[in-house]
Amino acid sequence: MKFKLLFILFFVSALGFAQSKGTITGTLTDKDFNNEPLPFANVQVKGLNIGVSTDENGKYTIGLQPGSYIIVFSFVGYENVEEKVEVKAGETMTINKALGSGSYQLKDVVIQNTVSREKETALLLEQKNAVEIKQSIGAQEMSRKGVSDVSGAVTKTTGVTKQEGTGNIFVRGLGDRYNATTINGLPVPSNNPEKKNINLDIFTTDIVESVGIDKVYGSKLYGDFAGGNVDVVSKDYKGKGFVKIDIGSKANTNAVALDEFSLHKGQNITGFSTTSQPNNPLTAYNFETLRLENKTPYAGNLGISAGSSYSIGDEGKLSLFGTANYSNEFNAITDGTAKGSVNGLGVANKDFREFRQNSFTTNTTVMGNAAYKINANHKINFNTIFINTSSQSKEEYEGTIIDIANDDNGLLRRFFYERNQLMINQLLGEHKFGEKFSANWGVSYNTVESDQPDRVQNIFREETNGFVLSNISRPDNHRYFQNITEDEFAARASIDYKFKKNSEGDYLGKITAGYNFRLKNRDLTANQFNFRANQGFEDTVVDPNNLDLFYNQPNFANGAFEITTFRGNYQLAGATRPQSYIGEMFVNAAYLNTEYKFNKLTTVIGLRGEGISQRVSWDTQLGDTGNDRLIKNAFLPSLTMKYELNEKQNLRLGASKTYTLPQFKERALFLYEEVLQVKIGNPDLYESDNYNLDLKWEFFPKSDEVVSFTAFGKYIQNPINEITIASSTNDVSFVNTGNKGYVTGAELEIRKNILSPENGAKISSGLNVSYLHTAQDLDAEKIQRETDYNVAFTNTESAFTGASDLLINADVTYFKEWNDKNTSLTSTLAFTYFSDRINAIGTNGNGNLVDKAVGTLDLVNRFKINRNLGISLIARNLLDPKIERTQENSNGDVKMLSYKKGMMFSLNLTYQF
């Protein structure tokens, strides 16, 4: 009885205690991002260890004893807002606040907002609420997974892989020609003469807020689309002033294990050096040295970032952000093998038992951003980005070269140096005119210069008394100079009109009208100087490591060797006139979107019209000058539908028509010689048309969790492929290989918390898997009918080049914080795998060239010591798998290329003032 009485008394007192509390509730919003809910912000009671976080809708609730308090509302990068409150027993008080990066505070009204795109949770919320089908990766996730550049970032998303040794990506098995790259929605030029897209390696994550990948076409995008559009969103700083310094070091295990790490002498460590074509190159020897120079293969990086915000008037805010970063990297390939020009019997024209490569790369990035928020309705942004990259390498191949070194006694050495300079300038604007109208516009002017100032190739044959230079063909020993300049002007503008409010005050419909303009010009010039020993000097013994002893002015004057171009020697007028081609592209486009929400179903119907003109003219070694123009008028419908199954699940559908243009280099009658193959353009190449369909289900169990499944298909008319044509030298060219091809596949993505204990530690995991099936018909008669080339396909159908059947990305992250969240540890183990994929389609009895499956493993550890100091230790390519390329052959597969990259370890220190 006493126990029951005590229990009742205790229950009544507890109930009375609970009833004596008061409640504060409300919604936090972000005035800097179009007034949408601000999830995961902090609500703290000043002076007490009491606080909560807002949910994914920006809402919060906190219970307090009666009394006077100061409530502090805060969010990372935003200014704190304080509110004095008087809590009364049993009463509920509603306080809504808008946080922002400036001191100007909105009144306490119920509004909605968006959050920083650097956070994983914010991007998942954006993905959940958006109508379009899009996937993004933010700065937070890139940091967690140890990503240092944009190409590495996109490969962490579903269905995306990277081509080995390049920054080129494949989206759903479709390579460079099928994809597009934009920065803040505006196109950027390419720094590679053979590629449509700029090398994503050159964009370091220091300048990136997030990277979005559109795999489903919408009419706001340019119609040259089939795989995906990668949009790099540059940092838009908000918050109080800061200065951050980064310093680090890194080392590649292959490079540091070498007794000597040598490169061609003449290029400095900054990445800004260059070499100009010498004066009078055919009548005097004025070329730079051919000597080697030893390097210490330990690399590093140094960077500084700063930002601040300033109030202007009652409502204005000026935010400034700048960053400058320099990094370099040494890499080496040892004990590799390589083959070239293998026939149907498996016999290689070039059979190198050993392949070695030393390389040194640099990246200098400078970015400035100025954002001026005139008031709550008008904002203007100016972005400028300067990037300078350089790549220097020494490649050596030892083995058999038919007709030059038939007894496994050949040595081919190539020095390569390339410098790219990219300048991006953008002016962007966002405006609201009342409740219904808004406008968005942007203009950009971008320039890129890609310089190969002195590529050197020499071929030797080892005799009993030493090495002699090959004298079979003039180009065997050469120096090659190439320069590309490309400039691009682009503009976009759109107007949104909202209509039909519901009972809750939300607009159900929106009409968007937009316009895009794009003008791109490319100018390429190249000259190759061939060195051939004259009669009586063919068997001169030379030192491969000091060719200056043979190639010098006295020997040239004595007639030891001659210098010619593809046009001839000094006796021919205009012999030094370079090969060249000029490309011009003009796109004029308009589009109209209609969006409407029918209860749980939201539908967007779009129509885009584009007028495209692409002209290429050339003057090359393959004949007289020429030019060719491609004209296309495209009408591109699109449909996107989103059905909200419930608050946490969506079902989406996307359907569209797009096209794929050939690139300048592919249509110019220009020849480019690599070590293992020679490429030539095809003026008869024309565009493909694409039909796309996507169906996606997604489930968001929590704010930082997602499960999604996507099925997709693409039908491509007149697909373009890179193949070997029938020629004396087995040249590679680009043709419309058949009438049709298709891609079908499925994607699965899971992000899940494994453990979220109360002590602050957290274990989370991510997995995305893609399965693809691609097929296309191969029609030799079609190629012969439409072009000047002949092809004998080994098979009548093939998968798409670059398409892996299976793609896997997986990661596990451990996170723990303590010391009032000032100290934390984040450790991530990330794994990436792609299955076999075709590198080139088989012809002339040869099977397909296949890049074999590869799996890579990275470990990323980041330790935040206090508010200011952080350390990271990153280990990449821990499995160090063998990179292999084989050629399918009836007598058994032939290994064409094999090497290991080595592991990369880096240590970085960050201090923020």
Stockholm file with secondary structure:
# STOCKHOLM 1.0

chainA/1-913         MKFKLLFILFFVSALGFAQSKGTITGTLTDKDFNNEPLPFANVQVKGLNIGVSTDENGKYTIGLQPGSYIIVFSFVGYENVEEKVEVKAGETMTINKALGSGSYQLKDVVIQNTVSREKETALLLEQKNAVEIKQSIGAQEMSRKGVSDVSGAVTKTTGVTKQEGTGNIFVRGLGDRYNATTINGLPVPSNNPEKKNINLDIFTTDIVESVGIDKVYGSKLYGDFAGGNVDVVSKDYKGKGFVKIDIGSKANTNAVALDEFSLHKGQNITGFSTTSQPNNPLTAYNFETLRLENKTPYAGNLGISAGSSYSIGDEGKLSLFGTANYSNEFNAITDGTAKGSVNGLGVANKDFREFRQNSFTTNTTVMGNAAYKINANHKINFNTIFINTSSQSKEEYEGTIIDIANDDNGLLRRFFYERNQLMINQLLGEHKFGEKFSANWGVSYNTVESDQPDRVQNIFREETNGFVLSNISRPDNHRYFQNITEDEFAARASIDYKFKKNSEGDYLGKITAGYNFRLKNRDLTANQFNFRANQGFEDTVVDPNNLDLFYNQPNFANGAFEITTFRGNYQLAGATRPQSYIGEMFVNAAYLNTEYKFNKLTTVIGLRGEGISQRVSWDTQLGDTGNDRLIKNAFLPSLTMKYELNEKQNLRLGASKTYTLPQFKERALFLYEEVLQVKIGNPDLYESDNYNLDLKWEFFPKSDEVVSFTAFGKYIQNPINEITIASSTNDVSFVNTGNKGYVTGAELEIRKNILSPENGAKISSGLNVSYLHTAQDLDAEKIQRETDYNVAFTNTESAFTGASDLLINADVTYFKEWNDKNTSLTSTLAFTYFSDRINAIGTNGNGNLVDKAVGTLDLVNRFKINRNLGISLIARNLLDPKIERTQENSNGDVKMLSYKKGMMFSLNLTYQF
#=GR chainA/1-913 SS CHHHHHHHHHHHHHHHHHHTCEEEEEEEEETTTTTCBCTTCEEEETTSSCEEECCTTSEEEEEECSEEEEEEEECTTSCCEEEEEEECTTCEEECCEEECSSSCCCCSCCCCCCCCTTSHHHHHHHHHHCSSCEEEEEHHHHHHTTCCBHHHHHTTSTTEEECTTSSCEEETTBCGGGEEEEETTEECCCSSTTCSSCCGGGSBGGGEEEEEEECSCCTTSCSBCSSEEEEEEECCCCSSCEEEEEEEEEEEHHHHHSSCEEEETTCCTTSCCCCCCCSSTTTSCCCCCCCEEEECCEEEEEEEEEEEEEEETTTEEEEEEEEEEEEEEEEEEEEEEEEEEECTTSCEEEEEEEEEEEEEEEEEEEEEEEEEEEETTEEEEEEEEEEEEEEEEEEEEEEEETTTEEEEEEEEEEEEEEEEEEEEEEEEEEEEETTTEEEEEEEEEEEEEEEEEEEEEEEEEEETTEEEECCSSGGGSEEEEEEEEEEEEEEEEEEEEEEEECTTSCEEEEEEEEEEEEEEEEEEEEEEEEEEECTTCTTCEECTTCGGGTSSHHHHHTTSEEEECSSCCTTSTTTTCCEEEEEEEEEEEEEEEEEEEETTEEEEEEEEEEEEEEEEEEECTTSSCEEEEEEEEEEEEEEEEEEEEETTEEEEEEEEEEEECCCHHHHSCCEEECSSCEEECCTTCCCEEEEEEEEEEEECSSTTCEEEEEEEEEEEESCEEEEECSSTTCCEEEEECCSEEEEEEEEEEEEEEEECCTTSCEEEEEEEEEEEEEEEECCHHHHHHHSSCCCCBSSSEECCBTCCSEEEEEEEEEEEEETTTTEEEEEEEEEEEECCEEEEBCBTTCCCEEECCEEEEEEEEEEECSSSEEEEEEEECTTCCEEEEEECCTTCCEEEEEEECCCEEEEEEEEEC
#=GC SS_cons         CHHHHHHHHHHHHHHHHHHTCEEEEEEEEETTTTTCBCTTCEEEETTSSCEEECCTTSEEEEEECSEEEEEEEECTTSCCEEEEEEECTTCEEECCEEECSSSCCCCSCCCCCCCCTTSHHHHHHHHHHCSSCEEEEEHHHHHHTTCCBHHHHHTTSTTEEECTTSSCEEETTBCGGGEEEEETTEECCCSSTTCSSCCGGGSBGGGEEEEEEECSCCTTSCSBCSSEEEEEEECCCCSSCEEEEEEEEEEEHHHHHSSCEEEETTCCTTSCCCCCCCSSTTTSCCCCCCCEEEECCEEEEEEEEEEEEEEETTTEEEEEEEEEEEEEEEEEEEEEEEEEEECTTSCEEEEEEEEEEEEEEEEEEEEEEEEEEEETTEEEEEEEEEEEEEEEEEEEEEEEETTTEEEEEEEEEEEEEEEEEEEEEEEEEEEEETTTEEEEEEEEEEEEEEEEEEEEEEEEEEETTEEEECCSSGGGSEEEEEEEEEEEEEEEEEEEEEEEECTTSCEEEEEEEEEEEEEEEEEEEEEEEEEEECTTCTTCEECTTCGGGTSSHHHHHTTSEEEECSSCCTTSTTTTCCEEEEEEEEEEEEEEEEEEEETTEEEEEEEEEEEEEEEEEEECTTSSCEEEEEEEEEEEEEEEEEEEEETTEEEEEEEEEEEECCCHHHHSCCEEECSSCEEECCTTCCCEEEEEEEEEEEECSSTTCEEEEEEEEEEEESCEEEEECSSTTCCEEEEECCSEEEEEEEEEEEEEEEECCTTSCEEEEEEEEEEEEEEEECCHHHHHHHSSCCCCBSSSEECCBTCCSEEEEEEEEEEEEETTTTEEEEEEEEEEEECCEEEEBCBTTCCCEEECCEEEEEEEEEEECSSSEEEEEEEECTTCCEEEEEECCTTCCEEEEEEECCCEEEEEEEEEC
//
